[in-house]
Amino acid sequence: MPTLGITAQNVSRWEHIATKREQTKVLDTPVKQEGEEYDEAEQQKVAKVFLAQEYNTIALRDEKYDSQMDPKKYFDPKEKIEQYRDEIADVVDKRLQLFFQQLICCWNVPFYFESISAQDQIGIGKKTTVTDPQTAQTVKYDTQAAHTSTFPALKAYEIDDLGQKIGQGFIYLKYSDGYWQHNSTIDLPIEVNKADCILDGTKTNSQLRDKSIALINKVAKNTISPQKAFEEFAKVFSRQLDSSIQKLDESDPRRDVLIIYQKRLNEILPLIEDEDFFDNLIGVKIAASEKENLLRKIVFERRFKLIQFTQNAESIIARRVLDAQNEMLKKHSKTLKAIDPRLRYTLLEAMDPIYRKKLEKLLCTSLEQLRIDNEKNEERLRTFEEKNRIAKFRQDHDKKIHELKKEVQKLIDTVFEEELKYRSFLFKDLRTKYNSLKQVDFVHEYQLKHPLAPMSSARVSRIEQRTRADTKLFYQTPITQRRVNMDVLEARNIAETFGIDAGLFLPSTIAADY
């Protein structure tokens, strides 16, 4: 099962323009060998064959197309589902991964959650005409965008002292990396969406979704861990599949989809019992040892909190950009479909280089890409700037752009500060709870492995400074002298001293400088 990749930039967060549908056109000039003659009927036939061979679409799978097969048979629902067997099975993996991500983000938070429909769906289906190269017979083939997440979006409500929801609620972590992942789709046969309706249920009879949202709210109350809730979800998923399959006739193509789901889920269920299953889901590496369960408890809780914080910060940054864009362009948009190219360009241009690299991760683009490699092609850069009226936009909104720049940089700082805090807490937990080492004992172990690297009891205390409760005491010594940030090299050395993977200290947030 693939890694969840919560911090990976798998889906473009702010630029997700749906794929445009290509229109099939009859060629004006048929393809022919030199000296050959074709009558009009033959020309049209050759033109259609050419289109069939050249038409490029993922849904079609040209490499799998059997030119000897009758197109009607090829696009029989059952035949069609069989062609997509691997992709349909992948839906199960993604559904499990994304639900675990939602469990992490909803863990131990003061909200009540409800399911809502997708707010910013990424991707659309396609309308395609396929031609048999042998007969020139055409068959229409339509697909639909299928969500892989059980909950494309969640609505969160504040709760009162009795645990009852209050207020109007808000879309949880809107525009974060996770939000875009949950709104993403895969282009699949329409029978997949129809099968999902049977599985997930409708508004009046929600089936799997009712049971799943109950698990999310249990996790929010911290009455069950994300891992236990995930295990329960997998069981509920399995039972719902069995029940849904039994309700459908063998001739129903939706049943074939659900059977593929069931087969893949049955392959995954035994893996959940392995100790390293959840390690793989959140991308951590924990070596087998007598105390590995203790190590997981320490690492997982710290990692979960950091994931929550990072997703929330991404959501806030996106909100700030949307507000700024509305103000600059005199709009009232409530959704960030795509950042205006002028704002994206001028904001990245104005950022300090270090912060720019970090924001580029979030935007899934770079200033150099937007400049179209200006060192090699100044003319293209000038054309880009003139076409988008960059100079005028920069001049009109210079003050607002720089205010936004400062605000975004400050928010990125909070993410990096949280990562440093994560390292500090994890270090202390590993020293005291996992290895039961006093400061002086850790220093001794560290110096044995890294004799040239600085380490002392005072330095240990400064690394752990962030873990101390705020006592409101006044210190004459400034915080910069009482606190040491664990850099990447030191993180590697400390990890080696503890005998763990260095990646546990380096979660790679959007603000990471490594």
N, C-alpha and C positions, 0 to 999 in steps of 0.2 A: 504493500500500500504506500503510495507516495507521501512525502513529507507535506505537512499542512502548509508550511511556508508563509506564516502570518506576516512576517516582515519583508518577504520578497515582493518585488514589484511585478506581480503576475498580471495584474489588470490595470490598465491606465485609469487613474482615478478621476481625472478631470477632463480628459479628452476621450470620449467614447462615441464618436460619430458612427452611426450604424453603417454597415457595409452597403454600398449602393448596388442596386440590382442592375446587372448588365442586360441590355436589350439585344435579343437576337435579330440580326439584319441579314437580308438576302444579299449575297455578294453581287456587285455590278459586273465584275469580270471573273469568270470561272477559272479554276486552277486547271491547267492542261500542259502537256508536254509540247515542245516546239514542233510545229508541223502537223499537229493533230487537229481534227475538225469535230465539233460537237453541234448537234442540233439544239434547239432551245430547251426541249425536255431534258436532254442529257446535261445541258449546262446547269439547269436548276437542280438536278440530282447531284451533280458533282459539288455544287455550291453547298447543298445541305450536308453532304458528307464532310466537306471541309469544316463547316461549322461544328458538326458533331465531334470532330477530332480536335478542333482548336478551342472549343468552349471550356473555360477553366473554372471549375467550381468544386469546392470541397465535398459538397453533398453528392455530386455525381460519381466520384471515385472513378475517373476515366481509366485508371490502371486496372480496375477490376471489371470494367465493362466487357462483356462477352459479345463480340460482334455476331456470333452465331445464334444468340439467344433472342427469342421473340420479345420485343420491347414490352408488350402487354404482360408477358410472364415475368420479365425482369422487374416490372413495377407492381407486381402483385404484392399486397401488403405483407404477407408472410416472407416473400422473397426479399422484399425491401428491408424488413427488419433484420433478416439474416445478414444482409450486407453491412449493417450497422452494429452487429453484435458487440464488437470491441468497444465502440463508443458508448453504447447503451450500458454496458457493464461499468464503464468509467463513471457513469452518473452516480452509481452507488458509492464509489470511493469518494467522490466530491461531496456527495450529500453527507456522508459521515464526517469528513474533514471539516466542512463548513459548520455543521452543527456543533462540533467540539469547539470550534472557534467562538461561536456564539455563547456557549456555556462558559468559556473563559472570560469573555467580555462582560457577562452578566453575573459573574460570581461575586457574592457578598457585597451587593450594591443596594442602596435604599430606594429601589424602584419596583413597581409592579409592571409586568410586561404583557402586551397583547400582540397578536399577529395582525399585520396589515399587508395589503397587496404591494407588489413592486412599485416603487416610486420613480425610479430612473433606470428602466430596463436597458441592458446593454445587448444589442444584437437583435436581428429580425430574421424571419424565415425568408425563403426564396421561392420565386415562381420560375420554373425552368422548363424548357422544351428540349427533349432529347430525341436525337434522330438515329435510327438504325442504319449504320453505314452500308449494309447490304441491300436494304429495301427502300431506304429513304423515308420510311414510315416514322412519324413523330408521335411522341407520347408526352403529355403534360405531367410534370412531376413537381409537387409542392412540398415544402418542408415548413416547420415551425421552430421558433426559438424556444427551447426547453430550459427552464430554470433547473439548476442542480442543487439549489438550497431549499430546504424545507420551508424556511422563512426568508423570503427575499428582503424583508424589512421588519423591524420590531418597533412598536410604539411603547414608550416608557412613561409611567405616571409616578409622581411623587406619592408617598403613602403617609397616612396619619399615624398616631400612636397605636391605633388598633389594627394597623396593617391594611386599611382600606385605601383605595386609590383616590387621589384628589387632583383637581386641576384638569386642564385640557390635554395634557400629555404632549410628547414631542417624539420625533423620529430619532431613535437611538443611534448615536455615533454616525450621523449623516455625513457623507462624503469622506469618511475614513477609508483606508485600504480595505478593511473588512466589508464595509458597506458596498463598495463597488464589486467585490467578489461575490457577495450574496445577490447582487442585481444582475450578474452576468449570466449568459445563456449559452447553450450549444445548439447548433443548427442540426435538427434531427427530424426523422419522419413524424408526421402529425400524430401517428398512433402512440408515440411516446408521451406527448402531452395528455392524450386521452387516457392513457394508462395511469399517469400521475394523478388525474382527477379521481379515478377509482381508488387509488392508494391514499391520497391526502384527504380526499373528501371535498365537500362543497361548503358554502357558508352555513347552510342549515344542518349539515352532518359532516363535521370536519375530520372525523376518523383520526388519522395519524397526527394531524396538527394539534388537536385538542390535548392529546396525551403528551405531546412533545412540549407544548407551551407550559404545561403543568410542571414538567421537569425543569424548565428554565426558571420558573418562579421559585421552585424549591432551592435551586442553586443560588438564586438572588438572596434568599433568606439564610443561606449557608447551612441549611439543614441536611444537605447532601453535597458531596464534592463533585466537581466537574467530571472527574474520572468515573465515579459511580453512576452519575446521571447519564454519561455516554454509554456505559455498559447496559443500563436499563433501556435507553433509546434503541440500541441495536436489537435488543430482545423484542421491544414493541414493534420495531420496523419489521422484524422477521415474522411475528405473529400476524401483523396486518397484511403482509404479502401473502401468507398462507390463506388467510380469510378472503382476500380479494381474488386470488386465483380460483378458488373454489366457486366463486359466484359467476365466473365467466365460462361460456361455452368454449370447447376446444377449437372451434372454427374462428373464434374472435381473436384478431391480431393483437389486441391489448393484452391478452393472456400470454402471448409469446414474449412481449416486452417484460411483463412481470416475472416470468419464469427466468429470463436472463438476469433480472435483478436478484431473484432468489438464489440462483446459482452462485453469483458473485458474492452475495452476502454470506452464504454458507461457507465460502472459502475464507472470508474475513473473520467470522465469529470465533474460530479456534485461536486466531492470532491475538485476539483481545486478552486472552489469558496469559500471554507471554509478558514477562516483566518489562521488556523494552518497547512494548507497543506504543505507549503514550510518549516515550522518549522520541520515537520517530515522528509522531504527530506534531510535536512542537519543536523538533529539530535540535534536541540535546543528545549528548553522548555520555552515557553513564556506564562505566566498566563494571563487570560482575565482581561483587565482593560481599563479605558478610554483612556489611552495613549499607548496601546499595539502596534498600528501601528508605532508610533514614536520609540518605543523600537525595533521593527523589523528593521526599517530603519538603526538604529545605529548598531545593532548587525550584520545584514546581510552584510553590506558593510565591516565591520571589518573582519568578518569571511571569506568572499569571498577572500579578499586580502591575508589572512593567508593561505588559501587553495592553492592559486596560488603559493605563496612563497615555501610552503612545497613540492608541487609536483615538482617544478623546482629544489629544492635542492636534492630531491630523484633522479631526472634525472641526475644531475651533479655527485652525488656519484657513480651511476652506470657506468657513462662514465669513471670516474677515475679508477674504478675497472677493466673495460674492457681494458683500456689502459695499466694498470699495468700487467694484465694477458697476453696481447699480448707481452709485453716487456719481461716478465719472461720466457714465454714458446715459444718465437720466432714465434709467430703467427701473422697473419694479419686479424684476424676476425673483421668484421664490425658489428656483432650482438652478444649480450650476451645471448646465449641460456641457459647456465648454468655456474655458477662459478666453476672453477676447484676445486675439493674437498680439494686439498692440500692448495690452496690459501685461501679458505673459513675457513679452520681449523686454519691455522697459523695466519691469520689476526685476527680472534676472540680471539685466544690465546694471541696475543700480545696486544690487546686493554686493556686500563685501565678498571677496573670492571664496573664503572658507565657508560662509553661509550659503553662497550660491551653489556649491557642490551638494550641500545637504538639501536645499530646496529642489534642485534638479532631480534628486531621488523621488521626491514627492510628486513632482510634475511628470515624471517619466520622460523627460526631454532634457536638453542642455542648451545653453546659450549658443554654443558652437553649431549645434544642429540648426538652430533657428537662424543663425547668420549664414547658413549654407556654405560653411567652410570659406570664410571671407579671405583668408590668406591666399587661397588658390583662385578665387573667383570674385573679385571686387565688384564686377559688373552685376552679378546675380544678387549680391548683397544690396547694392544700390537699388536694383529693381524691386527687391523684397521690401525695402524701407519706403520707397516711393509708392508702391502699390498699396501698402497698408498705412500710409501717411504717418509713419513712426515719428518723424521729427515734430510734426504739429501736435501729435498726441502727447509726446514727451514735454513739449513746451506748455501745453494747456494744463497738464495735470502734474507738473513737476513736484509741487509741494505734497500733493496727496500720495504720489508714488513713493516719495521718500518717507512719509509717515507710515505707509503700509509696509515698506521695507523694514523699518525699525520694529514695527509690531510683529512681523513675521519672524525676524531674527530673534526677538525676545522669546517668542513661543518655541522656536527651535532650541534656544538656550534651556528652557524648562525641561524639554525632552532629554537633552544631554545631561542636565543636572540630575534628572531622575535615573538615568543610566548609571551615573557615578554613585548615586545613592544605592542603587541596586547592587553594584560591585561591593560597596562598603558593608552593607548588611549581609550579603552572601559570604564575604570574607569572615566576618565575625561569627556567623552561624557555623561555618565550616571549621573554624578554629576551636570554638567552644563546644558546640553540640556534636559535630561529626568526629573531630579528632581529640577532643578534650585536652587541648594544649594551652598552657599558660603562655603569656606573651614571650617570656624568656625562652621557653621550650620551642616555640615556633621559630624564633630568631635563630636558635641553634640549628634546627633542621634546615632552615632556609640557607644559612651560610655554608652548610656542608655541601649543598648542591650548587650554590651560586656565591662563591667566596669573594668575587669582585663586585658584586652588586650591593648597594647600601641597604642595610636593614638593622634595626635596633628596636628595643621595646618602645622607645619614644615614637619611632616611625609607625609601628603597629598601632599605637594609640591614635596617631594622627590619621591613619588610613580609616580607622573605625570611628572617627569623630562624628560622622553623620548619623550614626546609630544611637547617639546619646539623646535623651529627652531634653527638650528646651526648658532649662531651669530658670530662665530670665535673669540669671546672674550676670554681673558686669565683669568683663575680662579686659585687663589692660593690654594683653597680647591680642593683636588682630587675628581674625579668623583665618587669614591666609597663612599664618604661622602656626596655627593650631590644627590645620587640616592639610592632608596630603591627598591628591587625586591619584588613584591607581591608573597608570597609563597602560598601553597595550603590552609593552615589554614586561612590565612588572606583573601584569595579570598572567602572562605566560609562565613567569618564574614561580609565582605563588601557586598556580595550578599544578606545576610539576612537583612542587614541595608537598602539596596535599595528595598527589597521585591521582589527579582528576584531569579531564579534558579542559583545555584552555577556553574552549568555546562556551563553557558555562559562565565565564565572566564577561564574555563578549557577545551580547545578544543581537547586535547589529540593528539598532534603531535607525530611523531616518536621520538622526543627529549624529550618528557615529562617525568618527574621523578615521576609521580603518576599513 
